[in-house]
Amino acid sequence: MTRTKASPIKSYQDKCGKTLYMFLVYLGIDELTGKAKNTTLHGFKTKKETELELNRIKVKQMEHTDRLALKHIKRCMIYGLFTTKK
């Protein structure tokens, strides 16, 4: 049986009774403190708008992670930490 992930998008009522949407997203580990970084965004009028923003943040986070990995690889190449087998 496959398990489906629960959506991080939640609906809530504001004080006027309107239905709005929010989400909590994990952004990784803070390099300075070592603690998990999370952010909550709320106030979206539609679920579709919320999904678009959530996906935008996830893509931005993946690009940041890829840049960090490339920097690490370049540093290793510069200092000769990668060796090739002959």
C-alpha positions as CSV (number, residue, x, y, z in Angstrom):
1,M,0.0,0.0,0.0
2,T,1.4,3.4,-0.9
3,R,1.4,6.2,1.5
4,T,0.4,9.7,0.4
5,K,2.0,12.8,1.8
6,A,-0.3,15.2,3.7
7,S,-0.4,18.6,2.1
8,P,1.4,21.3,4.1
9,I,-1.3,23.7,3.0
10,K,-3.9,24.4,5.7
11,S,-7.1,26.5,5.5
12,Y,-8.2,28.9,8.3
13,Q,-10.8,31.5,8.9
14,D,-9.9,35.1,9.5
15,K,-11.8,37.3,11.9
16,C,-14.2,38.4,9.1
17,G,-15.1,34.8,8.4
18,K,-13.2,34.5,5.1
19,T,-11.4,31.3,4.3
20,L,-7.6,31.9,3.8
21,Y,-4.7,29.5,3.3
22,M,-1.3,29.1,4.9
23,F,1.6,26.7,4.8
24,L,4.7,25.8,6.8
25,V,7.8,24.9,4.9
26,Y,11.2,23.5,6.0
27,L,14.1,25.5,4.6
28,G,17.0,23.4,5.9
29,I,19.6,23.8,8.6
30,D,21.0,27.2,9.6
31,E,24.8,27.0,9.1
32,L,25.6,29.3,12.0
33,T,23.3,27.9,14.7
34,G,22.8,24.3,13.5
35,K,19.0,24.7,14.1
36,A,16.2,23.8,11.6
37,K,14.9,26.8,9.6
38,N,11.1,26.8,9.0
39,T,8.9,29.6,7.7
40,T,5.1,30.0,7.8
41,L,3.4,32.1,5.2
42,H,-0.3,32.9,5.4
43,G,-3.0,35.1,4.0
44,F,-3.4,33.5,0.6
45,K,-6.9,33.8,-0.9
46,T,-6.9,30.7,-3.0
47,K,-5.4,27.2,-2.6
48,K,-3.8,27.5,-6.1
49,E,-2.1,30.7,-5.2
50,T,-0.7,29.0,-2.1
51,E,0.5,26.0,-4.0
52,L,2.3,28.3,-6.5
53,E,4.1,30.2,-3.7
54,L,5.1,26.9,-1.9
55,N,6.5,25.5,-5.1
56,R,8.4,28.8,-5.8
57,I,10.0,28.6,-2.4
58,K,10.9,24.9,-2.9
59,V,12.6,25.6,-6.3
60,K,14.5,28.5,-4.8
61,Q,15.7,26.4,-2.0
62,M,16.8,23.6,-4.4
63,E,18.8,26.1,-6.5
64,H,20.5,27.4,-3.3
65,T,21.4,23.9,-2.3
66,D,22.8,23.2,-5.8
67,R,25.0,26.3,-5.7
68,L,26.4,25.3,-2.3
69,A,27.2,21.8,-3.6
70,L,29.0,23.3,-6.7
71,K,31.0,25.7,-4.4
72,H,32.1,22.7,-2.3
73,I,33.2,20.7,-5.4
74,K,35.1,23.7,-6.8
75,R,36.9,24.1,-3.4
76,C,37.8,20.4,-3.3
77,M,39.2,20.6,-6.9
78,I,41.2,23.7,-6.1
79,Y,42.8,22.2,-3.0
80,G,43.4,18.8,-4.8
81,L,41.0,16.8,-2.6
82,F,39.7,14.9,-5.6
83,T,42.1,12.2,-6.8
84,T,41.7,10.2,-10.0
85,K,42.6,6.6,-10.2
86,K,45.1,5.5,-12.8
